[in-house]
Amino acid sequence: MKTIHEEDIINAVSRLCIDACTYLDNSVLSCLKKAKENEQGLAKDIIAQIIENDELAASENIPMCQDTGIAVFFVELGNQVFLDCDLQEAINKGVAKGYTEGYLRKSVVGNPLTRINTKSNTPAIVHIKQTLSDKLKITFCPKGAGSENMSQVKMLTPAQGINGIKDFVLKVVKDAGGRACPPLVVGVGIGGDMEICAKLAKEALIRDIDDEASDPEARKLENELLELINSSDVGPMGLGGKTTALKVKVNLYACHIASLPVAVNLQCHACRHKEVTL
């Protein structure tokens, strides 16, 4: 068994929080630069400003966006790992430390009805999956409200099929317009039930920006959806152009014979996520 201590988790999570909000992955920056070359006029200028903003954030060690998000984690916990702490509590301590020391905006209210800020950006949202290993892998995805508020879940019928999925995804993107801060990364979860498809869509956002779905039908759908979305003329920041989305990521799961659950989780141009393995 491998022992992982609470202090190590706290420090690793704290660093993840600061780095994810400050340093955009180079692969995402490259994708934005390619999109800029494909645009002209106002759309090209907007993407150029987005790139400048992200590069300034990294060089000045400041957040790339004022909305540093609610803290979402996807955790893979190895069966050969012994923790000397409560994992969720350690993650929350790390979030509080990172958001305080990194001067990141604390955006979490403890009760959705009374709306009182917890002043620590906790509690975090933590998804834990057991694996056969001696590793603890923590992936952090700060999720801003602008894009999250534009995300949707719909219970389609199997008869609506692929065309129904495409219509729904396109409608979500068009309804969002500029409010989700495009160019977007669009996470699509298909299958499971109501909550599983939503989790699939969120998890799709932490996939590498350049990867493709392993399932051939999902991969085909990713390409078709990207073409449809970029033909919508929503464009960067909703002001028109060829680049409404940088990528579409489709995740699948088994479902009931009478169901076709679909979730669309939109991510803004600040496609932020970082991971660490302990």
TIDREN-59300 format. One line per field, with one value per residue (C-alpha): residue number from 1; x, y, z. Coordinates in nm, 2 decimals, padded with zeros to 4 digits. Last residue first. Layout:
% TIDREN-59300
n <- NUM	...
X <- X	...
Y <- Y	...
Z <- Z	...
END
This chain:
% TIDREN-59300
n <- 278	277	276	275	274	273	272	271	270	269	268	267	266	265	264	263	262	261	260	259	258	257	256	255	254	253	252	251	250	249	248	247	246	245	244	243	242	241	240	239	238	237	236	235	234	233	232	231	230	229	228	227	226	225	224	223	222	221	220	219	218	217	216	215	214	213	212	211	210	209	208	207	206	205	204	203	202	201	200	199	198	197	196	195	194	193	192	191	190	189	188	187	186	185	184	183	182	181	180	179	178	177	176	175	174	173	172	171	170	169	168	167	166	165	164	163	162	161	160	159	158	157	156	155	154	153	152	151	150	149	148	147	146	145	144	143	142	141	140	139	138	137	136	135	134	133	132	131	130	129	128	127	126	125	124	123	122	121	120	119	118	117	116	115	114	113	112	111	110	109	108	107	106	105	104	103	102	101	100	99	98	97	96	95	94	93	92	91	90	89	88	87	86	85	84	83	82	81	80	79	78	77	76	75	74	73	72	71	70	69	68	67	66	65	64	63	62	61	60	59	58	57	56	55	54	53	52	51	50	49	48	47	46	45	44	43	42	41	40	39	38	37	36	35	34	33	32	31	30	29	28	27	26	25	24	23	22	21	20	19	18	17	16	15	14	13	12	11	10	9	8	7	6	5	4	3	2	1
X <- 00.04	-00.08	-00.17	-00.42	-00.50	-00.82	-00.92	-01.08	-01.09	-01.27	-01.59	-01.71	-02.06	-02.21	-02.47	-02.65	-02.85	-03.06	-03.20	-03.44	-03.68	-03.41	-03.24	-02.89	-02.52	-02.27	-02.12	-01.89	-01.88	-01.63	-01.68	-01.39	-01.30	-01.66	-01.83	-01.54	-01.66	-01.77	-02.05	-02.06	-02.15	-01.82	-01.64	-01.89	-02.27	-02.25	-02.43	-02.19	-01.94	-02.20	-02.29	-01.93	-01.84	-02.15	-02.05	-01.70	-01.80	-02.08	-01.82	-01.60	-01.90	-01.98	-01.62	-01.59	-01.24	-01.36	-01.10	-00.81	-00.68	-00.83	-00.73	-01.04	-01.13	-01.45	-01.58	-01.61	-01.88	-02.08	-02.04	-02.16	-02.47	-02.54	-02.50	-02.75	-03.04	-02.98	-02.69	-02.67	-02.52	-02.29	-02.19	-01.91	-01.88	-01.55	-01.65	-01.53	-01.74	-01.81	-02.11	-02.33	-02.24	-02.51	-02.64	-02.96	-02.75	-02.53	-02.82	-03.02	-02.72	-02.69	-03.07	-03.09	-02.78	-02.92	-03.26	-03.09	-02.90	-03.21	-03.55	-03.70	-03.49	-03.68	-03.50	-03.45	-03.28	-03.00	-02.87	-02.57	-02.61	-02.56	-02.24	-02.09	-02.13	-02.11	-01.74	-01.62	-01.28	-01.18	-00.93	-00.80	-00.67	-00.49	-00.41	-00.19	-00.12	-00.33	-00.66	-00.90	-01.19	-01.37	-01.44	-01.63	-01.58	-01.77	-01.59	-01.73	-01.58	-01.48	-01.33	-01.55	-01.86	-02.07	-02.43	-02.70	-02.99	-03.16	-02.86	-02.69	-02.32	-02.25	-01.95	-01.77	-01.44	-01.24	-00.88	-00.61	-00.37	-00.32	-00.69	-00.81	-00.53	-00.57	-00.95	-00.93	-00.66	-00.88	-01.17	-00.95	-00.85	-01.21	-01.31	-01.02	-01.08	-00.73	-00.45	-00.51	-00.39	-00.36	-00.35	-00.71	-00.61	-00.83	-00.91	-01.05	-01.25	-01.27	-01.49	-01.42	-01.68	-01.53	-01.24	-01.48	-01.24	-01.08	-00.72	-00.62	-00.29	00.07	00.18	00.33	00.06	-00.23	-00.07	-00.06	-00.43	-00.53	-00.33	-00.49	-00.84	-00.75	-00.64	-00.96	-01.16	-00.96	-01.02	-01.39	-01.40	-01.24	-01.12	-01.11	-00.93	-00.59	-00.76	-00.89	-00.53	-00.42	-00.71	-00.61	-00.25	-00.36	-00.56	-00.26	-00.05	-00.27	-00.40	-00.20	-00.36	-00.69	-00.56	-00.23	-00.38	-00.63	-00.38	-00.13	-00.39	-00.49	-00.12	-00.07	-00.38	-00.32	00.04	-00.07	-00.33	-00.08	-00.06	00.04	00.11	00.00
Y <- 01.17	01.25	01.61	01.76	02.09	02.24	02.57	02.61	02.99	03.01	02.93	02.58	02.46	02.15	01.98	01.69	01.42	01.14	00.90	00.67	00.38	00.11	00.23	00.37	00.28	00.56	00.80	01.10	01.36	01.64	01.94	02.16	02.53	02.64	02.95	03.01	03.12	03.47	03.67	03.89	03.61	03.65	03.48	03.36	03.30	03.25	02.91	02.73	02.68	02.49	02.26	02.18	02.11	01.89	01.68	01.63	01.53	01.30	01.11	01.07	00.95	00.69	00.58	00.53	00.64	01.01	01.25	01.43	01.77	01.97	01.70	01.58	01.79	01.92	01.57	01.52	01.79	01.62	01.28	01.42	01.56	01.23	01.05	01.28	01.23	00.87	00.68	00.80	01.10	01.36	01.65	01.89	02.19	02.39	02.74	03.04	03.18	03.36	03.17	03.48	03.54	03.33	03.09	03.01	02.94	02.69	02.52	02.50	02.34	02.07	02.00	01.98	01.75	01.52	01.51	01.43	01.14	00.98	01.14	00.79	00.71	00.98	01.28	01.37	01.71	01.86	02.21	02.44	02.82	02.87	02.68	02.91	03.23	03.06	02.98	02.62	02.56	02.21	02.02	01.67	01.47	01.14	00.93	00.64	00.29	00.13	-00.05	00.24	00.38	00.69	01.00	01.30	01.61	01.94	02.18	02.32	02.56	02.89	03.00	03.30	03.08	03.34	03.37	03.31	03.23	03.01	02.85	02.78	02.78	03.04	02.99	03.26	03.32	03.52	03.41	03.59	03.30	03.26	03.26	03.05	02.81	02.76	02.73	02.48	02.28	02.26	02.15	01.88	01.76	01.74	01.54	01.29	01.24	01.18	00.93	00.80	00.45	00.39	00.04	00.06	00.37	00.68	00.86	01.21	01.44	01.78	02.08	02.41	02.68	02.94	03.18	03.44	03.74	03.56	03.49	03.50	03.68	03.56	03.86	03.65	03.39	03.63	03.85	03.54	03.47	03.83	03.85	03.53	03.67	04.00	03.82	03.62	03.94	04.10	03.80	03.81	04.18	04.16	03.81	03.46	03.14	03.27	03.35	02.99	02.86	03.09	02.97	02.61	02.69	02.86	02.54	02.32	02.56	02.50	02.83	02.94	03.15	02.99	02.63	02.72	02.87	02.59	02.32	02.46	02.45	02.10	01.98	02.15	02.01	01.66	01.66	01.79	01.51	01.23	00.97	00.62	00.35	00.00
Z <- -00.64	-00.99	-01.08	-01.32	-01.47	-01.63	-01.79	-02.12	-02.11	-02.44	-02.25	-02.17	-02.25	-02.10	-02.32	-02.17	-02.36	-02.22	-02.48	-02.30	-02.37	-02.41	-02.10	-02.13	-02.18	-02.17	-02.43	-02.42	-02.70	-02.72	-02.96	-03.04	-03.10	-03.11	-03.25	-03.49	-03.83	-03.74	-03.57	-03.26	-03.01	-02.81	-03.11	-03.36	-03.35	-03.72	-03.70	-03.94	-03.67	-03.47	-03.76	-03.84	-03.48	-03.45	-03.76	-03.63	-03.28	-03.42	-03.63	-03.32	-03.12	-03.39	-03.41	-03.03	-02.92	-02.91	-03.05	-02.88	-02.96	-02.67	-02.42	-02.23	-01.93	-02.10	-02.16	-01.79	-01.78	-02.05	-01.89	-01.56	-01.72	-01.89	-01.56	-01.38	-01.61	-01.70	-01.87	-02.23	-02.42	-02.27	-02.49	-02.39	-02.61	-02.61	-02.69	-02.89	-02.73	-02.40	-02.27	-02.29	-02.66	-02.80	-02.53	-02.72	-03.03	-02.85	-02.68	-03.00	-03.18	-02.92	-02.93	-03.31	-03.32	-03.06	-03.23	-03.56	-03.40	-03.26	-03.21	-03.19	-02.89	-02.70	-02.57	-02.20	-02.21	-02.01	-02.05	-02.02	-02.05	-01.67	-01.68	-01.95	-01.75	-01.42	-01.44	-01.40	-01.24	-01.37	-01.15	-01.22	-00.92	-00.98	-00.67	-00.76	-00.63	-00.91	-00.98	-01.01	-00.80	-00.93	-00.72	-00.84	-00.62	-00.63	-00.40	-00.07	-00.08	-00.25	00.08	00.17	00.22	00.05	00.19	-00.08	00.16	-00.10	-00.27	00.06	00.11	-00.16	-00.37	-00.58	-00.41	-00.65	-00.67	-00.47	-00.52	-00.15	-00.07	-00.37	-00.32	00.05	00.04	-00.25	-00.06	00.25	00.04	-00.12	00.22	00.34	00.03	00.09	00.46	00.59	00.63	00.28	00.19	-00.19	-00.34	-00.46	-00.66	-00.64	-00.96	-00.88	-01.11	-00.94	-00.98	-00.80	-00.87	-01.10	-01.12	-01.27	-01.31	-01.60	-01.70	-01.33	-01.25	-01.27	-01.48	-01.76	-01.75	-01.73	-02.00	-02.24	-02.17	-02.23	-02.55	-02.68	-02.60	-02.77	-03.09	-03.08	-03.07	-03.35	-03.58	-03.51	-03.58	-03.93	-04.04	-03.91	-04.00	-03.87	-03.54	-03.52	-03.55	-03.27	-03.05	-03.11	-03.02	-02.70	-02.61	-02.67	-02.46	-02.16	-02.01	-01.71	-01.44	-01.33	-01.37	-01.20	-00.89	-00.83	-00.92	-00.67	-00.39	-00.48	-00.46	-00.13	00.03	-00.11	00.02	00.36	00.39	00.35	00.08	00.19	-00.07	00.00
END
